[in-house]
């Protein structure tokens, strides 16, 4: 397990845009918190845990359109709710 600034980096199944985004975010945030991470870590580590297509979505968001972890959660859920199986 790698450690970065006191946060233990753990393997998390990548979000592919096909699974339920709300459920995946719950698992993601629980995993990050259980290893000592906070909302800052969750927001910054998220891109590592996204498949390339979802990374493209994230990086294409308008600059400064996300102001908090909660805001990012809402945007991801709304954007991918129609594509989940």
NORLIN-V11082 format. One record per backbone hydrogen bond with DSSP energy under -1.0 kcal/mol. NH is the residue of the N-H (numbers start at 1). CO is the residue of the C=O. Records with the same first field share a line. If there is no record, write none. Layout:
NH=CO / CO
//
This chain:
4=7
7=4
8=35
9=2
15=49
24=20
25=21
26=22
27=23
28=24
29=25
30=26
31=27
32=28
33=29
34=30
36=33
37=32
42=38
43=39
44=40
45=41
46=42
49=46
50=47
51=15
55=51
56=52
57=53
58=54
59=55
60=56
61=58
65=62
72=68
73=69
74=70
75=71
76=72
77=73
78=74
79=75
80=76
81=77
85=18
//
